[in-house]
Protein backbone atom coordinates (compact mmCIF):
# COMPACT_ATOMS: atom_id res chain seq x y z
CA UNK A 1 0.00 0.00 0.00
CA UNK A 2 1.37 3.45 0.83
CA UNK A 3 4.27 4.60 2.90
CA UNK A 4 4.15 3.48 6.53
CA UNK A 5 6.26 4.18 9.58
CA UNK A 6 6.96 1.98 12.55
CA UNK A 7 4.23 3.22 14.86
CA UNK A 8 1.61 4.34 12.33
CA UNK A 9 1.26 7.67 14.15
CA UNK A 10 4.20 9.32 12.39
CA UNK A 11 2.48 9.37 9.03
CA UNK A 12 -0.45 11.43 10.29
CA UNK A 13 1.95 13.59 12.22
CA UNK A 14 4.03 14.21 9.09
CA UNK A 15 0.89 15.11 7.13
CA UNK A 16 0.04 17.59 9.87
CA UNK A 17 3.53 19.12 9.66
CA UNK A 18 3.22 19.47 5.88
CA UNK A 19 -0.18 21.13 6.16
CA UNK A 20 0.93 23.42 8.98
CA UNK A 21 4.14 24.47 7.25
CA UNK A 22 2.38 25.08 3.93
CA UNK A 23 -0.15 27.23 5.76
CA UNK A 24 2.79 29.14 7.26
CA UNK A 25 4.34 29.60 3.79
CA UNK A 26 0.97 30.66 2.37
CA UNK A 27 0.47 33.26 5.11
CA UNK A 28 4.04 34.58 4.81
CA UNK A 29 4.35 34.66 1.04
CA UNK A 30 6.20 38.01 1.08
CA UNK A 31 8.89 36.93 3.55
CA UNK A 32 9.84 33.37 2.66
CA UNK A 33 13.33 31.90 2.98
CA UNK A 34 15.35 32.18 -0.22
CA UNK A 35 17.93 29.44 0.45
CA UNK A 36 17.68 25.84 1.57
CA UNK A 37 19.66 26.33 4.79
CA UNK A 38 17.45 29.29 5.74
CA UNK A 39 14.31 27.27 5.02
CA UNK A 40 15.53 24.39 7.22
CA UNK A 41 16.28 26.84 10.05
CA UNK A 42 12.85 28.41 9.54
CA UNK A 43 11.23 24.97 9.94
CA UNK A 44 13.12 24.37 13.20
CA UNK A 45 12.08 27.78 14.47
CA UNK A 46 8.45 27.32 13.43
CA UNK A 47 7.98 23.95 15.12
CA UNK A 48 10.34 24.56 18.08
CA UNK A 49 11.40 20.90 18.07
CA UNK A 50 15.17 20.34 18.03
CA UNK A 51 14.69 16.64 17.23
CA UNK A 52 12.57 17.37 14.15
CA UNK A 53 13.88 15.95 10.87
CA UNK A 54 13.71 19.12 8.79
CA UNK A 55 15.51 17.43 5.89
CA UNK A 56 12.69 14.86 5.70
CA UNK A 57 10.03 17.58 5.67
CA UNK A 58 12.02 19.48 3.04
CA UNK A 59 12.24 16.36 0.84
CA UNK A 60 8.52 15.67 1.20
CA UNK A 61 7.67 19.24 0.20
CA UNK A 62 9.91 18.79 -2.85
CA UNK A 63 8.26 15.46 -3.71
CA UNK A 64 4.84 17.10 -3.45
CA UNK A 65 6.10 19.92 -5.74
CA UNK A 66 5.40 22.61 -3.14
CA UNK A 67 9.02 23.74 -3.27
CA UNK A 68 11.99 23.09 -5.52
CA UNK A 69 15.69 23.83 -5.65
CA UNK A 70 17.03 26.13 -8.33
CA UNK A 71 20.58 27.31 -8.99
CA UNK A 72 21.97 24.83 -6.47
CA UNK A 73 20.64 26.07 -3.14
CA UNK A 74 17.92 28.64 -3.85
CA UNK A 75 14.29 27.77 -3.18
CA UNK A 76 11.42 28.12 -5.61
CA UNK A 77 7.81 27.99 -4.43
CA UNK A 78 4.77 26.54 -6.20
CA UNK A 79 1.93 28.76 -4.98
CA UNK A 80 -0.89 26.54 -6.18
CA UNK A 81 0.51 23.43 -4.51
CA UNK A 82 1.30 25.29 -1.27
CA UNK A 83 -2.28 26.53 -1.13
CA UNK A 84 -3.69 23.05 -1.81
CA UNK A 85 -1.50 21.47 0.87
CA UNK A 86 -2.31 24.24 3.34
CA UNK A 87 -5.97 23.34 2.84
CA UNK A 88 -5.27 19.64 3.44
CA UNK A 89 -5.15 18.35 -0.13
CA UNK A 90 -2.41 15.90 -1.16
CA UNK A 91 -2.79 16.59 -4.88
CA UNK A 92 0.42 17.19 -6.77
CA UNK A 93 0.47 20.06 -9.23
CA UNK A 94 3.12 21.13 -11.70
N, C-alpha and C positions, 0 to 999 in steps of 0.2 A: 504494500500500500504506500502511503506517504512516508515522510521523514518522521522518525520517532526518536525520543531520547530515553535515557534509562528510567526515569521516574514518571514519564508521561505528563508531568506538570510543567516541565521546561518549555514544551512546545507552545502551550497557551501563554506562558509567561513571555516567550520571545515574540509572539504575535502582538501581545500587549505593548511590549517595548517598541516594536516597529510602528504600531499605530500612534503611540504617544510621541515618539520622536518625529514622525511625519507631521503630526499636528503642530509640534513645536516649530518645525521648518516652515510649515504653511503660515503660521502666525508671525514668524520672524523673517519673512521673505526679503526684506530690505537689508538685513544684517546677518547673513549666513556666512559660515566659514568658507574661505576660498581655497584652502589647502587641506590635504588629507590629515596631516598631523593636528591641525587646528580643529578639524571636525571631530577627530577621536577625543581630543581634550574637551570639546564642547559636550560630547556624549557623557563623558565621565562627570563633568560638572552638572549636567542636567539631571542625571539619575543619582548622583551622590553615593555611588556604590564602587568602592575601590577594587572589588573583586569582579566587577562586570567585564565581560569579554567584548570590548568595543570593536575589536577587529572582526568578530563574528557578526555583530550587528551591521557594521560597515559592509561586509561581504553580502549579507542578506539584502541590504538596501540596493546594492549593485545588481544582484541577481534579479531583483524585482523591478529593475530599471528606474528606480526613484533617483538614484545618483549615479554618476559615472566619472571615471578619471579621464582627464585630458591633459596633454602636455606633461605627462609624467606624474605630477603630484597635485595638480589643480582639480577642483571638484566642479562638475557640471550637475545641474539639477533639472529633473523632468517634472515640471509643475503639475501636469495632469495626473501623473502617477502618484506624486506626493499627496495631492488632494484626495485621490481615490483611497490610498492607504490610510490617510488621516481619518477618513470616514468609515474605515473598517473593511474596505474591499481588498481582495487579494489579486485582482486582475492585473495583468502585466500589459503596459502600453509602451509603444515605441515612439 
